[in-house]
């Protein structure tokens, strides 16, 4: 091998390492959005509303130079398995996969039809099988559809309070739509406003900023998916100091001392 060839090969190797680090950095900066859709009809107006919202989010994220990855969790195909999980406590592979999508998510979109002045029972049942710390501090957009405007307050009075139990960070603007709203300027304006709010929180990486230094001080379920994800991040040497602070269970809490016999 000539000196020129060797130099060229070393240069190529260095470039490959640099490219690899760049790709890793880009992957780390990607914001993950998970859309939970509880629509049951085919076609579903709830799913359609969520699609319109996500398109606006992607447009604003591109303008803000935020890389976004979107995943869908459709509850309709999981209906029977959700009920079985509620009864038996055992998760199917599909339920476990849906929960695994939520654990690393940077933001959540919840879309539900409104029935009898309440959120979909399918959505409530799905939320009932989630760990209480799974959505902690995640920016969350609330979308709902209904046949009449009489249900308009359900989103803010019921769904927002339910997400507050999970300590999710709901954005200020919720989007409610009836069949009369489709194609109206007012619905488009609300979707735009909500998309702008969600992207602003995504760009700031607010969930990581909130939980990074205070994760052990929140109440967690023993062995929860979120807790396991925090521990995995802590074991990653590239995860940074914020993840180190959020690792594992707090064995010095009152509850853990009581479990150890009061020591």
Residue pairs with C-beta under 8 A, 6 or more apart in sequence:
1 9
24 238
26 67
29 67
30 67
30 68
30 69
31 61
31 66
31 67
31 68
31 69
31 106
31 107
31 202
31 203
31 205
32 68
32 69
32 71
32 104
32 105
32 106
32 107
33 54
33 57
33 68
33 69
33 70
33 71
33 105
33 106
33 107
33 108
33 109
33 202
34 70
34 71
34 72
34 73
34 101
34 102
34 105
34 107
34 108
34 109
35 50
35 54
35 70
35 71
35 72
35 73
35 108
35 109
35 111
36 73
36 75
36 102
36 108
36 109
36 110
36 111
36 123
36 126
37 44
37 46
37 47
37 50
37 72
37 73
37 74
37 75
37 76
37 111
38 46
38 75
38 76
38 110
38 111
38 112
38 113
38 119
38 120
38 122
38 123
38 126
39 45
39 46
39 47
39 76
39 111
39 112
39 113
39 145
40 76
40 79
40 113
40 120
40 122
44 76
44 113
45 113
45 145
45 177
45 179
45 182
46 111
46 112
46 113
46 143
46 144
46 145
47 74
47 111
49 111
49 143
49 145
49 175
49 177
50 109
50 111
50 143
52 191
53 109
53 111
53 141
53 143
53 175
53 191
53 194
53 195
54 70
54 109
56 191
56 192
56 195
57 68
57 70
57 109
57 195
57 198
57 199
58 68
58 70
59 195
60 195
60 196
60 199
61 67
61 68
61 199
61 202
61 203
64 199
64 203
66 199
66 202
66 203
68 202
71 101
71 105
73 98
73 101
73 102
75 82
75 120
75 122
75 123
75 126
76 122
77 94
78 94
78 95
78 98
78 126
79 122
81 92
81 94
81 95
82 95
82 122
82 125
82 126
82 129
83 125
84 90
84 92
85 91
85 92
85 95
85 129
86 125
86 128
86 129
91 99
91 129
95 129
99 130
99 131
99 134
99 225
100 225
102 108
102 130
102 134
102 135
102 225
103 134
103 225
103 226
103 228
103 229
104 229
105 138
106 138
106 139
106 202
106 205
106 207
106 208
107 138
107 139
107 140
107 141
107 198
107 201
107 202
107 207
108 135
108 138
108 139
108 140
108 141
108 168
109 140
109 141
109 143
109 198
110 123
110 140
110 141
110 142
110 143
110 159
110 163
111 143
111 144
111 145
112 119
112 120
112 123
112 143
112 144
112 145
112 159
113 120
113 144
113 145
113 146
114 120
114 144
114 145
114 146
114 151
114 154
114 155
115 121
117 150
117 151
117 154
118 124
118 154
118 158
119 144
119 154
119 158
119 159
119 162
124 162
127 162
127 166
130 166
131 220
131 221
131 224
131 225
131 226
131 227
132 165
132 166
132 219
132 220
132 221
132 224
133 166
133 167
133 218
133 219
133 220
133 221
133 224
133 226
133 227
134 166
134 224
134 225
134 226
135 163
135 166
135 167
135 168
136 166
136 167
136 168
136 207
136 211
136 218
136 226
137 167
137 168
137 169
137 206
137 207
137 210
137 211
138 168
138 169
138 207
139 168
139 169
139 170
139 171
139 198
139 201
139 202
139 206
139 207
140 163
140 168
140 169
140 170
140 171
141 170
141 171
141 174
141 175
141 194
141 195
141 197
141 198
142 155
142 156
142 159
142 160
142 163
142 170
142 171
142 174
142 175
143 155
143 174
143 175
143 176
143 177
143 194
144 151
144 154
144 155
144 159
144 174
144 175
144 176
144 177
145 176
145 177
145 178
146 152
146 154
146 176
146 177
146 178
147 178
147 179
148 178
149 178
149 180
151 176
152 176
154 176
155 174
155 175
155 176
156 174
159 174
160 170
160 174
163 170
164 170
167 218
169 201
169 206
169 207
169 210
171 194
171 197
171 198
171 201
172 197
173 190
173 193
173 194
173 197
174 194
175 187
175 190
175 191
175 194
177 187
181 187
208 242
211 218
211 246
212 242
212 243
212 245
212 246
213 242
213 245
213 246
214 245
214 246
215 230
215 245
215 246
215 247
216 245
216 246
216 248
216 249
216 250
217 250
220 226
220 227
220 249
221 227
222 249
227 248
227 249
230 243
230 246
230 247
230 248
231 247
231 248
233 239
233 243
233 246
233 247
234 243
234 244
234 246
234 247
234 248
235 247
236 243
249 256
250 256
257 263
